[in-house]
Amino acid sequence: MSLNTRLLFALMGIPLFVYAAMATLLVVESDHASRQALKERLQESSALIAPSLGQALGNDNAETLIALSQRLLEQNNLRTVTLYNTSAERLLSLGHASPPGPTTEPPETFELNTDAAIWRLKQPLNAEGSTAPLGWMEAEANTRTLTLGRYRWIAILSLGGMLLGLTLFLLAFAISRFATRPLEDANLALYRLSRGDYRIQLPPVSAHEHQQLADNIHTLAQTMQRAQRDMQTQIEHATSELQESMETIEEQNIELDIAHRNALRANAVKSEFLANMSHEIRTPLNGIIGFCRLLGRSKLNQRQQEWLQHVHRACDNLLMLVNDVLDFSKLEANRLTLEEADVDMVTLIDEVVGLHAPEAQRKQLQLVAMVYDDIPTPLRGDPLRLQQVLSNLLSNAIKFTHEGDVIVRVMLDNDNDAASERAQAMLRISVSDTGIGLTPAQQKQLFRAFTQAEPSHSREFGGSGLGLTICRQLIEHMGGEISVESEPGKGSIFALTLPLLAPGSQERPVELNLSGATLCLHEPHAPTRFVLSHLIERWRGQPRPLSALEASKLLIIGATEQALCEPDVNTLQSIIDAAPCRVLVLANMANIDAVKLAFPRGGELLAKPVSRASFASALKRQLASAPQAALPTPVEIPPSASPLHMLVVDDNTSNRELLKALLERDAMAVTTAENGQQALALAKSAPKPFDMVLMDIRMPGLDGVQTTQALRRLGGPWVSCPVVAVTAHALNHERQQWLNEGLDDVIIKPIDEAQLNQLMQRFLGVPLHIPTAPQALSPQPIREPETLAIVDLTLGERLAGGSRDRARDLLIALIDSLDASEAKIRQAVQQEDETALLDAVHHLNGASRYCGAPELALLVETLETRLRTRGLAQAYPLIADLYVSMQRLRGERSRLTAHS
């Protein structure tokens, strides 16, 4: 608000406010006095004329009654005057309006009703000297004169207010112009001064303060003019010196260029020498290793055998170091060439996992390989180098993991037209472990040559520190990227994205057809159980828990090394003896020949990890020799100082409420918005800016990216406010695109409290202060599911921040929304609208991420991935399965509501 406006308001507002208050008080007081005067006049007139009217009524003198009533009517400006006898009979009625109806009893005293616009009075009539009433008088008084008087006062005072306001406006305008005109001149002078115009001459003013400001501006202009002249002189002097320096630098650059070329030639000679020497060292070293193996077959005593094992181990370590140095030198000398051959990812992963199985079995680690079904085959690339990279990552994961599991995942990030000759498939391969983990500082130097996370690791675990450096250079040489996510004590995830040629490739064919056979699966390790269940389903089998053992054709049991040793092996043997079918035991140990198990109805023992080909062959052998029985009909299953203020934007009500429940604390307030337009309105009207925004991507109207860009355009604190994308699905290129378009990070639903805590620490520098979960919410032993459970309240409880009631409410809300989601999906499929179908599936994917419905969540995530990567034509088989899964989930609603 400008100074002119403020002066006008100050000089006009206060007097007008006082005048309005006094005028209002005057009107109210005048109206009150007029009404009081009319009331007193009516009472006095009635009291004075009542004896005369009573005397005339007693004498039955009609003329006197009419005269007195007429006089009363005229003197007091009454509307009507009516006389009644004691029998309530109307004796006389004067006036223009209809007389009021009689009452049953005469009034005892004077009564005046002033509640309505028409006043009504009643006066008893008595004869002189008598107390017995002879009748009564009723009259109506019109208060219109009072209203007209009040309006007259209001009009007079309003006119006076207008005249006063006009006078005050003229006075205030003159004063404000006197006060602000010199300021405007000074502002204009400063603007000209900022543009380099120093010829400023402000007009003289009468006020001392304004004149002092003008003098200071003149002084500033003179000072700046002198400074500009001095600066110009210094620039000319500096330019002269710079020209001399440039000539000197040019001479030095020529000398540096010559030295750089000499250094490059020396480095190339060094790398070539290192490559040749590594090759020359490896040749005799292989001979030493071979003769050590031959010597190990001869007769040696125990001490000689130990010495030979030390020599053999030292040779292996030296050979590994030489190989790493050779690869490193080739990469440094740019002499490494990549071949292009057919690559079967399932076979390659199984081979790499099989090479490291003995070490994993020795440490009792669960080693699992997950190759997703949408990986095309065959692919074109360098299988040897890819195997080298995966072998190095897997070796490190097993080396630094003492308990838990190591999981290799291969999934399709995106692909293009497979019919093209240079079609590519972008693979995302990750190796996750539950090992010692890495600190952020260790992660920064992890890919440096000859460097390990800790100096003691080379002595404790071995290695040269070249493996990850070679992996990174190989992956980058093949056009990919490698990254690491880790936390001390919680393991690490090494992930690489790698483009491979996929000309004419197709989806991998099914290795086996189980024709609806029912297989009983008991595997305590959840990821292994998931992989085996998925393979059985893919091969048209039906995995069932131990409760369905009687109807199964084969029992598959996962066993640890402890379960295969005394005395626990007796328990396993009793299970095999009691089984009514053949038994396949998957043992996590290397020396399975030492295990003595009897299979009375047939079976065999396989060592983990089991490759896909080995598992398919074992199922073929066992089911081919199993007795044929009637199979059931297969079922087709498709703390800061001030509270933090967070904004959650999501079009799904359940997601909003859950994020609000996870975030809300004493020192944190959460505001929710159901779309981008509402988020913008909240941002504009908020008393203070938000500290962080959690933004859903796919929303009707403005999507998450458009909303974020609109928030950034608001300026001020919104330019730097952290905005984190929260989505149920994101490909790698989409994630990078969102980051380029203004978002600060991307996280995938479902979000747990640990992720929220990391976000708070990263962007706001404060923890979420997650309370320790009570003992009642600790994870329960995993129950053997039928493939994936339809409803898993334990999972939902964990996703809902530890609240079982909230998990049940979210699940019921998801079930209630299935009808609308299915209608949108069916309409999109019928119209072959791939965009609409993707929107509907993405919305359902986001809704199911926070609920304990694992079967539906897996199906809808797989369907969205298939739609994004391979199009609508390849997604039809999954849509039918999705309908069936939605129907099965609807059937669970009554059970959920019964327990709520």
Secondary structure, 3 states (H helix, E strand, C coil): CCHHHHHHHHHHHHHHHHHHHHHHHHHHHHHHHHHHHHHHHHHHHHHHHHHHHHHHHHCCCHHHHHHHHHHHHHHCCEEEEEEEECCCCEEEEEECCCCCCCCCCCCCCCEEECCCCEEEEEEEEECCCCCCEEEEEEEEEECHHHHHHHHHHHHHHHHHHHHHHHHHHHHHHHHHHHHHHHHHHHHHHHHHHHCCCCCCCCCCCCCHHHHHHHHHHHHHHHHHHHHHHHHHHHHHHHHHHHHHHHHHHHHHHHHHHHHHHHHHHHHHHHHHHHHHHHHHHHHHHHHHHHHHHHHHCCCCCHHHHHHHHHHHHHHHHHHHHHHHHHHHHHHHCCCCCCCCEEECHHHHHHHHHHHCHHHHHHCCCEEEEEECCCCEECEEECHHHHHHHHHHHHHHHHHCCCCCEEEEEEEEEEECCCCCCCCEEEEEEEEEECCCCCCHHHHHCCCCCCCCCCCCHHHHCCCCCCHHHHHHHHHHHCCCEEEEEECCCCCEEEEEEEEEECCCCEECCCCCCCCCCEEEEECCCHHHHHHHHHHHHHCCCEEECHHHHHHCCEEEEEECCHHHCCCHHHHHHHHHHHCCCEEEEEECCCCHHHCCCCCCCCEEEEECCCCHHHHHHHHHHHHHCCCCCCCCCCCCCCCCCCCEEEEEECCCHHHHHHHHHHHCECCEEEEEECCHHHHHHHHHHCCCCCCEEEEECCCCCCCHHHHHHHHHHCCHHHHCCCEEEEECCCCHHHHHHHHHCCCCEEEECCCCHHHHHHHHHHHHCCCCCCCCCCHHHCCCCCCCCCCCCCCCHHHHHHHCCCCHHHHHHHHHHHHHCHHHHHHHHHHHHHHCCHHHHHHHHHHHHHHHCCCCCHHHHHHHHHHHHHHHHHCCCCCHHHHHHHHHHHHHHHCCHHHHHHHC
